[in-house]
Amino acid sequence: MDLRRDVAREIARIYCRLSPSGIEALSEILVPFKYSKGDVVLPEGETCRHMYFVERGMVRQYYYKGGRDVTEHFSYEGRIVICIESFLKQEPSRLIVEALENSRLYGIPYDALQELADENKEIELLFRKIMEHALISSQVYADSQRFENATERYLRLLNTKPEILLRAPMLHVASYLQMSPETLSRVRAAHLEESKKERSEKPSTES
């Protein structure tokens, strides 16, 4: 229970402050899961019955289109994994969730969350805050794909979520950025060259 309480505190710290009783209530419905690298957390066609908090590791959400898999989202420590439509409607998901690293997740079950939110205003607010965060994140990602070029998309990821570039396979990163691996390689190389040039042109502070 202590580990679950620690996770509940961390969820509250990130998304919405809870009282000690709210943290206790949340901790009581958390379900721990462990996955090895390559394990499928949620198969295509299954209903998303939990939203998951990543306590350790990294996972990705993806789907198949035209015979290839397309990465839609990455989650790592301190972030929520949720297939929003499937979770809210309790219907089968077209998305797949896969562990990219050995991962420890804590699930928040749909039924238990709904029941708890009905009787606890703090948990209701927490649920709303988590959903707001997920929806805004999805909108920001969608707008990036619509309005930014390849270099701008790469730099946004580098500046906001560098962990993905450090830890996720480049094939999946390229898919997430909606570019080919070759384009991603060129964009990265050009950025490194530009950064190197800027450093060389910076005036020296040595006397």
N, C-alpha and C positions, 0 to 999 in steps of 0.2 A: 504493500500500500504506500510505503514511503516513496518509492520510485514513481508511482502513479501521481502522488501528490506533488512531487517535484515537477513532473511534466505538466500537471494542471496549472501550477504556478507560472511556468514558462509560457504556456498558452495565454494565460491571463495577462502576463507582462507584455506580450507582443500585440494582442488583439483588443483586450478590454479588461480593465482592472476589475478584479472580483474580491469580495470580502472573504475572510477565512471560511465562512460557511459555504460560500459559492465555490471556492476552490475544492472544499471537501466533497461537495455534491458532484462537481465535474469529475474529480478523481475516481469516484465510485463507479462511473459508467465507462471509464477508459479500458480498452482491451489491448494488451500488448501482442505484437506480432514480430517475428523475426524472419527475414528473408535473406537468402544467399544471392550473390551476384548472378544475374540471369533468371532468377525466379520471376514468375508472373504473379503479380499481386491481384490483378483483376483481369480475367480473360474477356475477350470480345463476346458479347451476348449474355454476359452475366450482369445482374443488377448490382449497382454500387450501394452496398448496405452500410458502409462506413465512410466517413471522411477521416483521413489519416493525418496525424501530425508526425513529421519526420524528426525523431529524436537523434538518430544517427544514420548516415548513409545518403544515398542519392537514388531517386527513381525518375522515370520519365513516363509521360502519357503519349501514346501515338495511335495512329489508325492506318489502315491500308487504302491506297488510292492508286488505281492504274497498275496494280501489281507491285507497288513498292510501299514501304512504311514511311509515314510522315510524322515527325515528332512535333507535338503540339505544346508540350510543357515539360519543364524540369522542376523537381522539388528536392531540396536538401535540408540540412539541419535548420530547425526553426520555422519550417514552412508547412503549409497544409496541402495535402493531395486530395482532390475531389473531382469526380466526373459530375459536373453540376446538374445537368439535365436528368441523368440516371438517378442521382441521389435524391433530388427533389421530387421527381415523379415516381420513384421506385419502379423503374422500367429498365429492361436490358440496355446495356451500354454498347455503343459502337467503338468506344475507345478501349485501349488496352493499357494497363499499368505494369511496368516492368522495373525490377530492381537493377540498377546499373552498378551498385556496390553492395557488399554485405550491409544490410540495413535493419534498423530497429524502428518500427512504427507503432504508434498508439492510435487505435481506432476509436472513433466516437460513433456508436451505432445510431442509425436513423431513428428507430423506434424509441430507444431510451432517451435520445436527445429531444425528440418531440414531446415526450411525456414530461421530461424535466423542465423544458422551456414553458410548458403550459402552467406549471406551478411555481416557477422561479423566474422572476423578472430579470435577474442578473444573467442567467443562462440564456434567456430569450434575447437579451441585448448582445451577449457574446456571439450567439449564432448569427445575428444580423450583421455584426461587425465582420465576422469571418466571411460571410457571403458577399458583403460589400467589397471587401478586399479582393476576393476571387474575381468578382465581376469587373472591377476596375482594372485589375491586372490583365484580364482577358481583352478588355477594350483597348488598353495601351498597346498590347501585343498586336491586335488586329489593325490598329491605326498605323503602327510601325510598318507592317507589311504593305499597307495601302499607299502610304505617303513618303516613305523613306527609301533611298537607294541602298545598294548593297553595303557601301562603306558606312553609311549612317546607321544601318541596322547593326552592323558589327560593332561600331563604337558605342552604341547604346548598350549592347550586351556587355561589352568590356567595362563600361563605367558603372553599370547598375548591378550586374550579376557575374562578376569575374570568376566565381567558383565554377560556373558551368564550363567556361573555356579551359579551366585548369583540370577539371575532373571528368567531363563527359567526352566520349569518343567524337572525333571531329566529323565523322560521317553523320552522327545524330545532330551535332551542332549546325552543320550545313543545312540539314533538313529543316531544323527549327527556324533558321534564318531565311528559309526558302531560297537557297542558292545551291549550286553544285559544289562538291568538294573542291573542284579546281578553282572556282570563283572565290571561295572562302580562303583558299591558300594564297591567291593573288592579293586579296584585300588585306590579309594579315601581313604579308610580305611588304606591301606598300606602306602600311601603317608603321611597321618596324623601321623601315627605311626613313620615313618622314620623321619619326621620333629620334632616330640616330642623327639625322641632319640637324634637327632643332637643338639637340644637346651639343653638337660640335660648334654651332653658331652662337651659343650662349656665351656672353663675355665671362672670362675667368675672373674669379674673386681673389686669386692669389696675388700677393704683392711682388 
